[in-house]
Amino acid sequence: MDKTAFIKQYATTRQHTDSLKWDALQTRYGDADLLPMWVADMEFKVPEAVTQALQERVAHGVYGYSITPDSYYQALIDWQKTRHGVDLQRDWIRFGSGVVNSLYALVNILTQPGDGVLILTPVYYPFFNAVRDNHRQLVTSELRNDQGHYTIDFDDVERKIKTNEVRLFIQCSPHNPVGRIWTEAEQTRLLALCEQYHVLVISDEIHQDLEIDRKAHPFRSALSVADGRFNDRLIVVNAPSKTFNIAALLNSHIIIPNSELRQRYDDQIGRFSQTEISVLGQVAGKAAYQSGAEWLDQVLAIIRDNYHYLQTTFAAQAPKLVLSELQGTYLTWLDLRAYVQPENAKAFIQDRCHIAVDFGEWFSPADKGFVRLNLATDPKNVQEAAKRIVACLA
């Protein structure tokens, strides 16, 4: 199927469907007429196989307490192996209702109040909340930014670990919002520092399937870095939610290779969560893993085109805008500061351009003047956003 046919079949209007992105604009931004480019979900219907599987399950008419079928485990294991070369073992897998909920629980299970928890900023803002809300010491290391290409400041990371008695590092891989897919060399160096200083690691890999150019920048799970050398101190959290646009079905994974950490998790998770599995979430996830690869490749092609459209448009009409290099996720990071004073970013992008975005300071106090835009949408929305930004800069 070509992209035009795919968009015709799968792109959909979400207004008046109780969509957070579209129908909560008045509540969240004070303006119901903004073009929503913020929340990390899509304007694309799920793969047909997912819809069919859900319809069949709904037709049964009973949604009582359920178990995870062997076929779900196998679908997940096969997907990880085929897509990313990860050798996942069934015993490692636990389930949650979402990655953010799992982060909150894991911070409690793996650390004590007052312990240092390190994050690399700018980063998805629930990382901050999971640390602060649980009364841990938030420790941040700002990524280096070279005209939109972000790298890790390893010297600063080591210094922060040593001086703040860091006990836990939460990695974002691929990194939201800057769009980097960390290489194996980068992760090896980072995880080796954690090993040296006895720091446990949570790797949030929810965007792992969203590789913009798999040949140039393939995703590498922390589980397979250095042939699994770091797995004894590692927990990975991921989900089919971002990949297949099924976030509201509340199904995610907690992957724990080390048996002692698994036992620690099993012994304590009941203090933070008594939630049963989401039967519809697992029906959808299994169908997506089994039959959604072609759909995903089409979506990735659209995201890639949307990104390149912004690149070429801004280069021609607003060349001082800095669009970060997008290797992974469908979220692009835009630096407005050459044209807009950082304190005026909200007035510019929201009040003048009439676009709803995630603002840079949500991801780090140092990043006022940046905005995050969601590219997993109909190209006409991206084109309209670009048109408005360029026009307002004129």
N, C-alpha and C positions, 0 to 999 in steps of 0.2 A: 504494500500500500504506500502511495506517495504521501508527502506531508500534507498536501492540500486535502486529499481524501481523508486522511487521519483527522485533521482539524475539523472537517465537516462532520465526521462521525462522533468524535469524542469531546470537542470543545463545547462547553455548556454555560448557560447563564445561571449564576448562583444567587442573584438578588431574590429576596422574598422566599428564601429556603431556610431561614434561620442561620445563615452563614455568619460566622464570627467576622470573617474578612469583609463581607459586603454589607451585612445588616446591622452591625454594631458600630458603624462609623460615628454616628451621633454620640453614642455613649463614650467611645474611646477617644475621639478626636474633636468632638463638638461640632462636626460638620458631616451631614449625611451625604453630601454630594461630591466627596472626594473620589478620585480614582484609586482603588485599593491595590497597593503593590507591597503589602506588608506581610501578613501571616504566612508561615511556610507550609501552605498547602496549594493545591492546583485547581485550575479551572477545567480539568480534563476528567471525564468519566473514567472509572476503573476499567481494567480489561474485561472483555465480555465474559471470559471464563469465571471471573470473580462474581459478576452479576448473576450468572447462571447458577453458580454454587450457592450463593446466598438465597436466590429464589427457591431452589430445591429445599434448602434447610428451612426456610420460612414456611413453605407449603406443608411441612410436617406438623407445624403448629404448636410445638412444645419447646420451651427454652429453659428447662430445668437444669439443675447442677450437672455438670458434664466433666469428662476427663479428656486429656489430650491424646488423640489417637496416634498409634505408631506411624501412620502415614504423614502426620504433621512433622514429627521429628525427622523423618526421612526426607521430606520435601525441603526442610531447612538445611539439613546436612548436605543434600545434593546441590542446592543452590550455592552454598558457601564454597563447596569444592569446585563446582563448574565455573562460577563467576569470579572467584577470588583465590582459588587454590588453597583454601583453608581446610585442614582436616579436623573437623568438629566431631567430638564424641558426645553421644547422647547423654551420658552421665553428667556432663558439664552444664547442661541446659536447665535453667529455671525460667519462670514466667512472671511477668508483671503487667500492670495496666498502662504503663507508659514509661519512657526513659527518664523523664524528670522525676516521677514518683520513685523510681529505682535509685536515682542519685540521692534523693533525700534519705531513703532507707540505708543505703550503703555508707553514706557519710556517718550516720549514727552507728552502724555496725562496725566499721573499720577504724573509727577514731573516738577520742574522748573529748568532752567539752574543753576548749582552750587549745587543743592541738592545732598545729599549722596545716592548712590545706592550700596547695598551690594550684593556680590556674594561669594560663597564658592569655593575656588580653591584647586586643579586644576579643571578647568571646561571648557566646550566647548567654544572655543575662540570667537565666535560671541557675547557672553555675554559681554566680554570686549569692543568689538566694539560698541555695542548698547549703552553703557554708555558713552564711550569717544567721539564717533562721535557726540553725542547729547549734549556735553559740560556739562555733569553731573560729579560729583565727584565720582570716582571709589573707592570703599571701599572693601577690600578683607579680608577674614578669611580663613587661610589655614586649610584644613582638617588634622586630625591626622592620621598618617600612621603607623600601627603596622604590619610589615612584610606582607604588601599587603592588610590588612583589614583596611578600612578607617572609621573614626568616626568624628562626629562634635565636635569642641571645643566650647562648649556653653558659657563658661566664656569669651572667646575671642570674640564670636559673640556679647554678651551683651556689652562688653567694646567698640567694634567698633561702635555699634549702638549709644551708649551714647555719645562718644567723637567725632563722625563725623556727628551728626544730620542726621542720615539715614532716608530717607522718603520712600524708596522702597527696598524690598528684592526680588531678582530673584532666585528662587529655581530650581534646576535641579533634576528631580525625574522620573524614576531612573537616577542616576548620571552618566553622561558622562564626563570624561573617566574612573572613578575608578570602575564602575560596581555595586555600592551599590543600593539596594532598601531600602529606608528609612522606618523604622518601624513606626507604629502609635505612639508609645511612643516618638520616636525621633522627629517626625513631630509635635506632640502636644507640646512638650517643645519648639521647634523652633518657631512655630506659636504663642505660648503664649507670647514669648518675643516680637514678632512683635506687638501683641495686646497691650501689656503693654506699649510699646513706640510709639504707633500710626504709625506703619510702614505698608504700603500696601504691598501685596505679589502677585507676578506673579509666578505660578508654571508651568514650562515647563515639560509636561508629554508626550512628543512625543514618548518616548520609553516604554510607559506603558504596552504594550501588550507583550513585549519581556522579559518574566519571565523565567529564566533558570530552576528553580525548584519551581513551584507554591505552592507546599505544604510547603516547608521549608521557602521560602521567597516570599510570595504573595505581589503583588503590592497593595499599598493603596493610592488612590487618595487623595490629599489635600481636595477635595470637601466632603469627607466622614469622615475625621479625627474628632474625638470627636463629631460624629453625626452632622457634619456641623457647629460646633460652630464658626468657623473662616470665614465662607463664606461671611460675610458682608465686609470683607477687602481683598477678594481673587479673582483673575482672573486666570483661567487655560487655557493654550494653548496646543493643541494637534493636531494630524492629522493621517490619515491612511497611510501616506507616508512611514515611516520607516517600519511599520508592514508588508505592502503588496508590497513594492518595487515600489511605484508609485510617487516618489518625484517630478519628472518633470511634473506631471499633475497639480501641483500648486493648491492644495485645502487643507485648514486647518481650524481649529476651534478656536474661542475665546469664552470662556465660562465665563459668568459674572452673578453670582447669585444675587448680590445686585442691586436693581432697580436704586438707585442713581448713582452707578458706571456705570451701563449700559447706563443711560441717558447721563452721562458725556462722555462716549465712543462714543455714537451715535452722540452727538453734535460736537465732535472734529475730528472724524476719517477722515472726508472729507478733512481735511487739509493735510493729509499724504497719503491717498489712494483713488483713484477714480476707482479702478479696479473692473470690473464685475466678477461674479463668473466664475469658470472654468467648463463649462458644461461637458467636458470629465473627468475632475477630479472628479466631483460628480457622474457621471455614474459609474466610476471605484470604487469610495469609497463605494457607496451604494451596488454594487455587492459584494465587498470584505466583508463588514460587514454582509451581508446576507448569503454568501456562502463560506467564506474563512477560517472558523475556523479550518477545518481539514488540509488544506494546511499549515496554520500557525503552527499547532502542529507538522507537519512533519519537517518544517524548524527549529523549536526550538529544535527538537531532533538532527538535524544535527549540529546546533550551540553547543549544549551540548557536543556532541561527539568530535567536533573540539577542544573545550576547554579542555576536558579531555585528548585528544591526546597531546596537548601542556603540560599539567600538568605532565603526565607520562614521556614524552620524556625529558623534562627539568630536572625532578627529577632524572632521571637515568643518563643523559649525561651532564648536566650543572646545578648541584644542587644549586648553589648560585644565579641563576636567580630567581627573585621574580615575580611571576605571580599573580596579584591581584585576590582576590576572586570575581568571576563573578556571581552576583545574578540577574542582569538585564542588558539590552542592548545586542548587539552582538559585543561589542567592548572590547577587553581585554587590560589591562594596564600592561606593562612589564618593570621591573626595571633591567637595565643592569649594574648598577654601581659597583656591586661586581667584574665584569670582565673588564669593560670599563670605562675609565675616562669620566666624564660627557661631557667635551668639545670635546671628540672624538666620541660621539654617532653617529653623522651624518656620519663621515668617516667610522665607523664600519658598521652600518646597511645599508647604501645606497651604499657606494663605494666598500665595501668588500663583503657584503652579497647580494647586488643588489636587495634590497627590498625597495619599496616606502611605507613609513609610515607617520603618524602624530607624530611629535616630541614633547616630554614632555614640552619644554619651550613654545610651542604654547598655552599650557593650564595653565601655571603658570611659572614665572621666576624661581621659586624654584624647578622646576621639570626637569631640564636638566639631561639627562641620562636615562629618561624614554621614551618609545615609545608606541603608541596605534596601535593595530592590529585589523583588521576587520575579524570576523569569520563567517560572513554570506556569505559563498562562498563554492565552491566545495571542499570537503576534500583534494583533491590532491594539492590545492594551499596552504592550511595550512600545510600539510605534507612537501611540498617543502620549505616553509618558515622556518619551524623548522629545517629541514635538513641543510639549509644554515647557520642558526644562530649557530647551534652546531658545524658545520664544521669550521666556522670562529673563534670560540672560542678555538678550539683545538690547 
